[in-house]
Amino acid sequence: MASSSVFSPLFHALRPSASGCCARSHAVSVDNAAAAPRTAPLAAVVSHRRELLLGAGAALGAAFLKAPLPAEAREVEVGAVLPPAASNPGFVFFRATSKDTPALRAGNVQPYEFILPPTWKQTRVANILSGNYCQPKCAEPWVEVKFEDDKQGKVQVVASPLIRLTNKPNATIEDIGSPERLITSLGPFVTGNTFDSDELIDTSVEKIDGQTYYSYVLETPLALTGSHNLAKATAKGSTVVLFVASANDRQWQSSEKVLKTIVDSFKV
């Protein structure tokens, strides 16, 4: 996967220096044969090479010990890298930029933002789900970013090409249809597998800064994402952006309020 994010590390290959290669051997003429130095015994050569290899190995090991681990390997909590959310004490603020995903760099998705508890961690998006392979023109939805916490649940941003839902360019979410019609099309991207209209418990519509958002509450006992899902969607530019928060029964009991706060904070 080539998606970049606030935790995406830069991996540097360790390459031996050209100057560290074996020195070029020089031929010795017959006339100078007598003056040429006598070849060192084989045992001495082997011993010398062993010392060189051991020294190089020690230096390489020291380099690894001194180099910081990639952020993903350390599973850094977002509270260590994201600023506090001014409007919600106890949360941190995430706003996606063109540095975060290929779709944002291509201008296919407008910057989005939301808040998270500081203990959550960003997770890797599989390349086949990330949209890396199809930018700048993707025909199917893709996953932008994902965050999760083992005790509270997970969230992800899913982007869908507008043309998949309507042929009207730069359509608003109202142009696509009712909240029920939209979730029928995008429901499988909420659940991770299938969607049944009976799983839709509640819908609502709100305007934020002139932008219309559809919100959903779903009870999805067979969903791969979890038995409880909250979602919020809007359309902007050439894309519909869907924000999904998911939890299993155990997580939902303790984090329902937290997940609702996260979803409520989502804006494009």
Secondary structure, 3 states (H helix, E strand, C coil): CCCCCCCCCCCCCCCCCHHHCCCCCCCCCCCCHHHCCCCCCHHHHHHHHHHHHHHHHHHHHHHHHHCCCCHHHHCCEHHHCCCECCCCCCCEEEECCCCCCHHHHHCCCCCCEEEECCCCEEECCCHHHHCCCCCCCCCCCEEEEEEEECCCEEEEEEEEEHHHCCCCCCCCHHHHCCHHHHHHHHHHHHHCCCCCHHHEEEEEEEEECCEEEEEEEEECCCCCCCCEEEEEEEEECCEEEEEEEEECHHHHHHHHHHHHHHHHCCEC
